[in-house]
């Protein structure tokens, strides 16, 4: 059947930290951190709802939506940080 619609996500963020080399849970506005975090938001959004992702990171829905949209935009223009981050995690199954 699929994953529960509103249940919390049970994923260890260390998996992403190890792949990206950046602590994606660290609350900072430095570009390398936000880009990595947005890449994780986009990947998780393929299997989970933004509200679930928001709870996992302790953010609000608007922040997750913003991050997903920013990552999509950065990938469209081939932003170097975004392309590198996405390349490292895109094949992780969530």
C-alpha positions in Angstrom: 0.0 0.0 0.0 1.9 3.3 0.3 3.3 5.3 3.1 0.8 6.6 5.6 -0.5 10.0 4.5 0.2 12.1 7.6 2.4 9.9 9.8 5.8 11.1 10.8 8.8 10.2 8.7 11.2 7.7 10.3 14.4 8.5 8.5 17.8 9.1 10.1 19.1 12.4 8.8 22.7 11.1 9.3 22.3 9.2 6.0 22.0 12.5 4.2 24.7 14.2 6.3 27.1 11.4 5.4 26.4 11.6 1.7 26.5 15.4 1.5 29.2 16.0 4.0 27.0 18.7 5.6 24.7 18.5 8.6 21.4 19.1 6.9 19.7 19.5 10.3 21.9 22.5 11.3 19.8 25.6 11.4 21.9 28.1 9.5 21.4 30.3 6.4 24.8 29.6 4.9 24.3 28.7 1.2 26.0 25.3 1.3 23.7 24.2 4.2 20.5 25.6 2.7 21.2 24.1 -0.7 21.9 20.7 0.9 18.8 20.9 3.0 16.6 21.9 0.0 18.0 18.9 -1.9 16.8 16.7 0.9 13.4 18.4 1.0 13.1 17.8 -2.8 14.1 14.1 -2.5 11.7 13.5 0.4 8.9 15.3 -1.3 8.9 12.5 -3.9 7.6 10.1 -1.2 6.3 12.3 1.6 4.0 15.3 2.0 5.6 18.7 2.9 3.9 18.7 6.3 5.7 15.4 7.1 9.1 16.9 6.0 8.4 20.0 8.0 7.9 18.0 11.2 11.1 15.9 10.5 13.1 19.1 10.3 11.1 21.1 12.8 10.2 23.8 10.2 6.9 25.0 9.0 5.2 24.0 5.7 6.0 27.3 4.0 9.7 26.8 4.6 9.6 23.3 3.1 7.6 24.5 0.0 10.0 27.4 -0.4 13.0 25.1 -0.2 11.6 22.6 -2.7 10.8 25.4 -5.2 14.3 27.0 -4.7 15.9 23.6 -5.4 13.9 23.1 -8.5 14.8 26.5 -9.7 18.5 26.1 -8.9 18.6 22.7 -10.8 16.9 24.3 -13.8 19.7 26.9 -14.1 22.4 24.3 -13.3 23.6 26.0 -10.1 26.8 24.2 -9.2 26.0 23.7 -5.5 22.5 22.4 -6.3 23.7 20.0 -9.0 26.4 18.6 -6.8 24.1 18.1 -3.8 21.4 16.6 -5.9 23.9 14.3 -7.6 25.0 12.9 -4.2 21.5 12.0 -2.9 19.2 11.5 -5.9 19.6 7.8 -5.9 18.8 7.3 -2.2 15.5 5.4 -1.8 13.2 6.9 0.8 
